[in-house]
Amino acid sequence: MSFELAKRIATILDDKKAQGIEVIDISGISQLADYFIICSGTSSTHVKALADEVEFQIGGKDCETGFHKEGYGSATWVLLDYRDVIVHIFFGETRDFYNLEHLWTDGKKIDWKNH
């Protein structure tokens, strides 16, 4: 079920023009979640719009596992936590600075569009 949620969220982000969407399977290397989704927005307004759209479409209504949001006020890194799927939405150089893709290189990048 968690892959279906990750794919749905990635599709929502793609529809809202998120940039550099990465879906990383971390289930075999971490107990934090099964998947990380990492993407970027083109402005702080875009970052908030991406987070708002995911929250609106997924929110708590379709997700029995819960929901938590952090970083919305600053909109440089918004984290949406659906327990099994954690979404990281970055703005600008914040993504490059934290480089989560590098930190989780042991995870498996998933081709979510063709899976």
TILOGU-260360 format. One record per residue: residue number from 1; z, y, x of N, C-alpha, C, CB in turn. Coordinates in Angstrom, 3 decimals. Glycine has a CB too. Layout:
N
<NUM; <Z; Y; X>; <Z; Y; X>; <Z; Y; X>; <Z; Y; X>>
...
END
This chain:
115
<1; <0.000; -1.192; 0.804>; <0.000; 0.000; 0.000>; <0.000; 1.271; 0.857>; <1.191; -0.010; -0.920>>
<2; <0.654; 1.218; 2.001>; <0.748; 2.434; 2.802>; <-0.607; 2.857; 3.357>; <1.730; 2.234; 3.941>>
<3; <-1.515; 1.897; 3.652>; <-2.834; 2.307; 4.121>; <-3.600; 3.020; 3.014>; <-3.629; 1.094; 4.620>>
<4; <-3.479; 2.541; 1.786>; <-4.161; 3.191; 0.673>; <-3.665; 4.619; 0.508>; <-3.953; 2.402; -0.625>>
<5; <-2.358; 4.828; 0.670>; <-1.796; 6.172; 0.592>; <-2.316; 7.033; 1.739>; <-0.258; 6.117; 0.617>>
<6; <-2.351; 6.492; 2.947>; <-2.862; 7.235; 4.102>; <-4.326; 7.623; 3.894>; <-2.713; 6.399; 5.389>>
<7; <-5.114; 6.702; 3.406>; <-6.533; 6.976; 3.164>; <-6.703; 8.029; 2.076>; <-7.272; 5.686; 2.770>>
<8; <-5.909; 7.939; 1.039>; <-5.991; 8.928; -0.043>; <-5.626; 10.324; 0.467>; <-5.060; 8.529; -1.210>>
<9; <-4.569; 10.417; 1.255>; <-4.162; 11.709; 1.801>; <-5.228; 12.256; 2.741>; <-2.820; 11.585; 2.535>>
<10; <-5.774; 11.411; 3.598>; <-6.829; 11.857; 4.516>; <-8.038; 12.370; 3.736>; <-7.251; 10.707; 5.456>>
<11; <-8.367; 11.722; 2.639>; <-9.486; 12.160; 1.801>; <-9.196; 13.513; 1.162>; <-9.780; 11.118; 0.714>>
<12; <-7.977; 13.704; 0.686>; <-7.576; 14.994; 0.114>; <-7.717; 16.094; 1.166>; <-6.115; 14.932; -0.418>>
<13; <-7.220; 15.818; 2.364>; <-7.306; 16.802; 3.452>; <-8.765; 17.098; 3.816>; <-6.546; 16.293; 4.694>>
<14; <-9.578; 16.067; 3.855>; <-10.999; 16.234; 4.166>; <-11.690; 17.084; 3.095>; <-11.692; 14.858; 4.286>>
<15; <-11.365; 16.835; 1.841>; <-11.954; 17.610; 0.751>; <-11.586; 19.090; 0.838>; <-11.507; 17.047; -0.588>>
<16; <-10.426; 19.389; 1.431>; <-9.969; 20.772; 1.587>; <-10.339; 21.347; 2.956>; <-8.459; 20.848; 1.387>>
<17; <-11.242; 20.662; 3.662>; <-11.797; 21.149; 4.934>; <-10.803; 21.167; 6.095>; <-12.333; 22.529; 4.741>>
<18; <-9.856; 20.228; 6.099>; <-8.991; 20.078; 7.274>; <-9.854; 19.679; 8.459>; <-7.863; 19.021; 7.023>>
<19; <-9.431; 20.074; 9.645>; <-10.202; 19.781; 10.855>; <-9.521; 18.691; 11.672>; <-10.379; 21.052; 11.706>>
<20; <-10.337; 17.887; 12.337>; <-9.832; 16.890; 13.282>; <-8.854; 15.897; 12.685>; <-9.181; 17.574; 14.416>>
<21; <-9.174; 15.355; 11.528>; <-8.263; 14.429; 10.854>; <-8.195; 13.117; 11.630>; <-8.716; 14.173; 9.392>>
<22; <-6.992; 12.737; 12.007>; <-6.733; 11.466; 12.692>; <-5.740; 10.660; 11.862>; <-6.187; 11.701; 14.144>>
<23; <-6.031; 9.399; 11.643>; <-5.087; 8.479; 11.008>; <-4.720; 7.454; 12.068>; <-5.695; 7.791; 9.708>>
<24; <-3.426; 7.372; 12.373>; <-2.950; 6.500; 13.440>; <-1.972; 5.485; 12.863>; <-2.284; 7.322; 14.574>>
<25; <-2.276; 4.203; 13.073>; <-1.389; 3.122; 12.651>; <-0.303; 2.963; 13.706>; <-2.177; 1.782; 12.443>>
<26; <0.927; 3.275; 13.340>; <2.057; 3.153; 14.271>; <3.022; 2.061; 13.827>; <2.801; 4.489; 14.389>>
<27; <2.597; 1.238; 12.877>; <3.495; 0.235; 12.288>; <4.008; -0.771; 13.310>; <2.786; -0.503; 11.175>>
<28; <3.213; -1.083; 14.301>; <3.630; -2.068; 15.289>; <4.475; -1.506; 16.418>; <2.439; -2.721; 15.861>>
<29; <4.613; -0.180; 16.477>; <5.322; 0.422; 17.613>; <6.474; 1.334; 17.215>; <4.359; 1.198; 18.446>>
<30; <6.650; 1.558; 15.912>; <7.698; 2.473; 15.478>; <8.239; 2.080; 14.114>; <7.173; 3.901; 15.440>>
<31; <9.486; 2.411; 13.893>; <10.083; 2.211; 12.577>; <10.061; 3.496; 11.757>; <11.514; 1.704; 12.717>>
<32; <9.528; 4.576; 12.326>; <9.464; 5.856; 11.614>; <8.590; 5.775; 10.369>; <8.939; 6.943; 12.537>>
<33; <7.447; 5.145; 10.504>; <6.462; 5.076; 9.433>; <5.425; 4.029; 9.808>; <5.794; 6.465; 9.181>>
<34; <4.502; 3.791; 8.902>; <3.374; 2.906; 9.201>; <2.182; 3.699; 9.732>; <2.966; 2.115; 7.947>>
<35; <2.024; 4.932; 9.214>; <0.869; 5.746; 9.600>; <1.280; 7.190; 9.827>; <-0.228; 5.672; 8.530>>
<36; <0.654; 7.802; 10.820>; <0.684; 9.241; 11.027>; <-0.698; 9.761; 10.666>; <1.083; 9.617; 12.508>>
<37; <-0.729; 10.887; 9.975>; <-1.976; 11.602; 9.765>; <-1.796; 12.946; 10.453>; <-2.332; 11.760; 8.222>>
<38; <-2.747; 13.293; 11.306>; <-2.682; 14.542; 12.058>; <-3.974; 15.307; 11.790>; <-2.477; 14.282; 13.600>>
<39; <-3.834; 16.596; 11.455>; <-5.011; 17.420; 11.222>; <-4.667; 18.877; 11.499>; <-5.535; 17.243; 9.775>>
<40; <-5.676; 19.734; 11.409>; <-5.494; 21.166; 11.657>; <-6.091; 21.970; 10.525>; <-6.128; 21.577; 12.993>>
<41; <-5.476; 23.144; 10.315>; <-6.021; 24.147; 9.414>; <-6.522; 25.321; 10.241>; <-4.960; 24.608; 8.376>>
<42; <-7.382; 26.124; 9.655>; <-8.007; 27.218; 10.388>; <-7.187; 28.512; 10.376>; <-9.366; 27.485; 9.816>>
<43; <-6.157; 28.567; 9.543>; <-5.272; 29.729; 9.453>; <-3.956; 29.263; 8.835>; <-5.923; 30.890; 8.605>>
<44; <-2.949; 30.106; 8.880>; <-1.677; 29.722; 8.259>; <-1.853; 29.551; 6.749>; <-0.583; 30.779; 8.557>>
<45; <-2.729; 30.339; 6.158>; <-3.020; 30.196; 4.728>; <-3.673; 28.847; 4.446>; <-3.935; 31.341; 4.242>>
<46; <-4.589; 28.446; 5.318>; <-5.262; 27.154; 5.163>; <-4.267; 26.006; 5.334>; <-6.416; 27.018; 6.181>>
<47; <-3.368; 26.112; 6.317>; <-2.343; 25.084; 6.533>; <-1.512; 24.907; 5.262>; <-1.426; 25.459; 7.737>>
<48; <-1.078; 26.025; 4.676>; <-0.283; 25.957; 3.441>; <-1.100; 25.366; 2.292>; <0.231; 27.357; 3.055>>
<49; <-2.371; 25.752; 2.206>; <-3.235; 25.221; 1.145>; <-3.413; 23.714; 1.282>; <-4.604; 25.914; 1.171>>
<50; <-3.558; 23.237; 2.512>; <-3.685; 21.793; 2.746>; <-2.409; 21.080; 2.307>; <-3.980; 21.500; 4.241>>
<51; <-1.257; 21.605; 2.723>; <0.025; 20.999; 2.346>; <0.215; 21.042; 0.827>; <1.197; 21.724; 3.053>>
<52; <-0.114; 22.174; 0.224>; <0.025; 22.315; -1.230>; <-0.825; 21.292; -1.973>; <-0.365; 23.727; -1.667>>
<53; <-2.060; 21.095; -1.491>; <-2.962; 20.171; -2.183>; <-2.474; 18.729; -2.073>; <-4.379; 20.287; -1.614>>
<54; <-2.021; 18.343; -0.898>; <-1.474; 16.987; -0.743>; <-0.251; 16.823; -1.636>; <-1.105; 16.699; 0.743>>
<55; <0.636; 17.802; -1.592>; <1.845; 17.729; -2.419>; <1.488; 17.680; -3.906>; <2.763; 18.933; -2.134>>
<56; <0.509; 18.475; -4.325>; <0.097; 18.501; -5.723>; <-0.485; 17.157; -6.155>; <-0.924; 19.613; -5.954>>
<57; <-1.386; 16.609; -5.320>; <-2.075; 15.378; -5.714>; <-1.236; 14.128; -5.499>; <-3.362; 15.247; -4.950>>
<58; <-0.387; 14.133; -4.485>; <0.441; 12.959; -4.206>; <1.863; 13.194; -4.688>; <0.434; 12.628; -2.700>>
<59; <2.432; 14.323; -4.214>; <3.782; 14.717; -4.611>; <4.722; 13.556; -4.766>; <3.736; 15.472; -5.882>>
<60; <5.528; 13.590; -5.788>; <6.421; 12.494; -6.083>; <5.885; 11.619; -7.190>; <7.773; 13.012; -6.450>>
<61; <4.855; 12.111; -7.881>; <4.394; 11.402; -9.070>; <3.748; 10.054; -8.768>; <3.422; 12.256; -9.814>>
<62; <2.980; 9.971; -7.699>; <2.294; 8.722; -7.371>; <2.941; 7.992; -6.206>; <0.847; 8.996; -7.051>>
<63; <3.992; 8.541; -5.684>; <4.580; 7.978; -4.479>; <6.027; 7.595; -4.757>; <4.492; 8.975; -3.300>>
<64; <6.273; 6.318; -4.869>; <7.610; 5.833; -5.178>; <8.541; 5.900; -3.975>; <7.537; 4.416; -5.688>>
<65; <7.987; 6.137; -2.795>; <8.802; 6.084; -1.587>; <9.516; 7.384; -1.269>; <7.955; 5.702; -0.435>>
<66; <9.259; 8.451; -2.013>; <9.951; 9.707; -1.758>; <9.071; 10.719; -1.078>; <11.168; 9.468; -0.929>>
<67; <9.647; 11.884; -0.850>; <8.870; 12.976; -0.287>; <9.813; 13.972; 0.373>; <8.011; 13.666; -1.375>>
<68; <9.387; 14.494; 1.517>; <10.145; 15.531; 2.220>; <9.148; 16.440; 2.922>; <11.168; 14.910; 3.245>>
<69; <9.430; 17.754; 2.927>; <8.521; 18.718; 3.548>; <9.317; 19.607; 4.489>; <7.781; 19.571; 2.474>>
<70; <8.732; 19.883; 5.669>; <9.338; 20.799; 6.637>; <8.262; 21.695; 7.229>; <10.074; 20.019; 7.756>>
<71; <8.661; 22.902; 7.640>; <7.781; 23.805; 8.369>; <6.874; 24.661; 7.518>; <6.959; 23.033; 9.281>>
<72; <7.025; 24.601; 6.214>; <6.114; 25.321; 5.325>; <6.214; 26.834; 5.513>; <6.405; 24.960; 3.873>>
<73; <7.397; 27.343; 5.775>; <7.604; 28.786; 5.917>; <6.822; 29.402; 7.053>; <9.049; 29.072; 6.115>>
<74; <6.807; 28.722; 8.194>; <6.085; 29.268; 9.350>; <4.603; 28.907; 9.330>; <6.714; 28.767; 10.642>>
<75; <4.274; 27.789; 8.725>; <2.895; 27.308; 8.579>; <2.166; 27.139; 9.909>; <2.118; 28.257; 7.708>>
<76; <2.908; 26.846; 10.988>; <2.245; 26.486; 12.238>; <2.259; 24.970; 12.427>; <2.926; 27.184; 13.433>>
<77; <3.203; 24.297; 11.770>; <3.262; 22.836; 11.768>; <4.008; 22.420; 10.521>; <3.954; 22.273; 13.063>>
<78; <3.282; 21.932; 9.545>; <3.897; 21.452; 8.311>; <3.926; 19.939; 8.367>; <3.128; 21.957; 7.044>>
<79; <5.087; 19.386; 8.090>; <5.270; 17.947; 8.067>; <5.549; 17.520; 6.635>; <6.419; 17.509; 9.017>>
<80; <4.775; 16.568; 6.154>; <4.981; 15.964; 4.842>; <5.348; 14.508; 5.072>; <3.705; 16.100; 3.927>>
<81; <6.523; 14.117; 4.643>; <7.039; 12.773; 4.913>; <7.064; 11.962; 3.625>; <8.455; 12.840; 5.539>>
<82; <6.217; 10.946; 3.583>; <6.189; 10.002; 2.473>; <6.726; 8.639; 2.917>; <4.759; 9.863; 1.921>>
<83; <7.646; 8.652; 3.844>; <8.293; 7.491; 4.473>; <7.303; 6.591; 5.204>; <9.030; 6.681; 3.425>>
<84; <6.405; 5.948; 4.494>; <5.440; 5.056; 5.152>; <4.293; 5.823; 5.803>; <4.879; 4.063; 4.146>>
<85; <4.057; 7.044; 5.322>; <2.984; 7.887; 5.834>; <3.569; 9.267; 6.116>; <1.786; 7.970; 4.822>>
<86; <3.407; 9.731; 7.350>; <3.871; 11.062; 7.721>; <2.653; 11.904; 8.086>; <4.895; 11.002; 8.906>>
<87; <2.549; 13.060; 7.435>; <1.404; 13.936; 7.599>; <1.832; 15.137; 8.436>; <0.836; 14.383; 6.220>>
<88; <1.057; 15.430; 9.484>; <1.284; 16.592; 10.342>; <0.083; 17.514; 10.197>; <1.503; 16.173; 11.843>>
<89; <0.317; 18.720; 9.677>; <-0.748; 19.695; 9.509>; <-0.443; 20.862; 10.446>; <-0.871; 20.169; 8.009>>
<90; <-1.312; 21.065; 11.421>; <-1.092; 22.074; 12.452>; <-2.007; 23.277; 12.266>; <-1.306; 21.471; 13.830>>
<91; <-1.576; 24.398; 12.840>; <-2.407; 25.585; 12.942>; <-2.583; 25.927; 14.416>; <-1.784; 26.776; 12.160>>
<92; <-3.807; 26.265; 14.767>; <-4.106; 26.805; 16.092>; <-3.668; 25.947; 17.258>; <-3.483; 28.117; 16.225>>
<93; <-3.084; 26.601; 18.223>; <-2.733; 25.950; 19.478>; <-1.492; 25.071; 19.369>; <-2.520; 26.987; 20.540>>
<94; <-0.819; 25.110; 18.253>; <0.381; 24.278; 18.075>; <0.031; 22.800; 18.219>; <1.029; 24.540; 16.695>>
<95; <-1.095; 22.398; 17.669>; <-1.519; 20.996; 17.776>; <-1.754; 20.618; 19.236>; <-2.802; 20.750; 16.948>>
<96; <-2.426; 21.483; 19.979>; <-2.681; 21.216; 21.397>; <-1.381; 21.157; 22.191>; <-3.604; 22.287; 21.985>>
<97; <-0.441; 22.053; 21.861>; <0.822; 22.114; 22.587>; <1.629; 20.826; 22.414>; <1.641; 23.312; 22.116>>
<98; <1.768; 20.346; 21.191>; <2.574; 19.148; 20.935>; <1.802; 17.858; 21.208>; <3.068; 19.152; 19.498>>
<99; <0.496; 17.877; 21.052>; <-0.382; 16.766; 21.408>; <0.157; 15.410; 20.929>; <-0.580; 16.736; 22.913>>
<100; <0.416; 15.309; 19.637>; <0.960; 14.066; 19.076>; <0.047; 12.873; 19.295>; <1.212; 14.235; 17.600>>
<101; <-1.253; 13.120; 19.291>; <-2.180; 12.007; 19.524>; <-1.902; 11.355; 20.871>; <-3.643; 12.493; 19.461>>
<102; <-1.576; 12.155; 21.881>; <-1.267; 11.614; 23.197>; <0.083; 10.889; 23.196>; <-1.266; 12.735; 24.240>>
<103; <1.049; 11.443; 22.482>; <2.374; 10.799; 22.424>; <2.319; 9.433; 21.752>; <3.361; 11.693; 21.678>>
<104; <1.367; 9.257; 20.845>; <1.257; 8.004; 20.097>; <0.003; 7.217; 20.486>; <1.244; 8.290; 18.597>>
<105; <-0.344; 7.233; 21.770>; <-1.552; 6.514; 22.220>; <-1.434; 5.007; 22.063>; <-1.842; 6.841; 23.670>>
<106; <-0.205; 4.492; 21.950>; <-0.039; 3.055; 21.712>; <-0.383; 2.682; 20.272>; <1.395; 2.627; 22.031>>
<107; <-0.462; 3.684; 19.408>; <-0.871; 3.437; 18.024>; <-2.371; 3.209; 17.950>; <-0.467; 4.612; 17.116>>
<108; <-2.808; 2.665; 16.834>; <-4.220; 2.345; 16.654>; <-4.870; 3.397; 15.761>; <-4.394; 0.928; 16.048>>
<109; <-5.868; 4.116; 16.298>; <-6.606; 5.075; 15.478>; <-7.455; 4.313; 14.468>; <-7.495; 6.003; 16.361>>
<110; <-7.371; 4.764; 13.240>; <-8.062; 4.085; 12.145>; <-9.266; 4.924; 11.700>; <-7.092; 3.836; 10.951>>
<111; <-10.395; 4.273; 11.545>; <-11.591; 4.922; 10.989>; <-11.440; 4.894; 9.477>; <-12.934; 4.203; 11.452>>
<112; <-10.687; 5.839; 8.940>; <-10.317; 5.822; 7.528>; <-11.500; 6.025; 6.589>; <-9.290; 6.878; 7.266>>
<113; <-12.550; 6.662; 7.071>; <-13.726; 6.892; 6.210>; <-14.518; 5.602; 5.980>; <-14.643; 7.960; 6.837>>
<114; <-14.493; 4.708; 6.935>; <-15.294; 3.483; 6.852>; <-14.441; 2.234; 6.740>; <-16.191; 3.368; 8.058>>
<115; <-13.214; 2.371; 6.377>; <-12.304; 1.224; 6.298>; <-12.106; 0.792; 4.880>; <-10.966; 1.549; 6.923>>
END
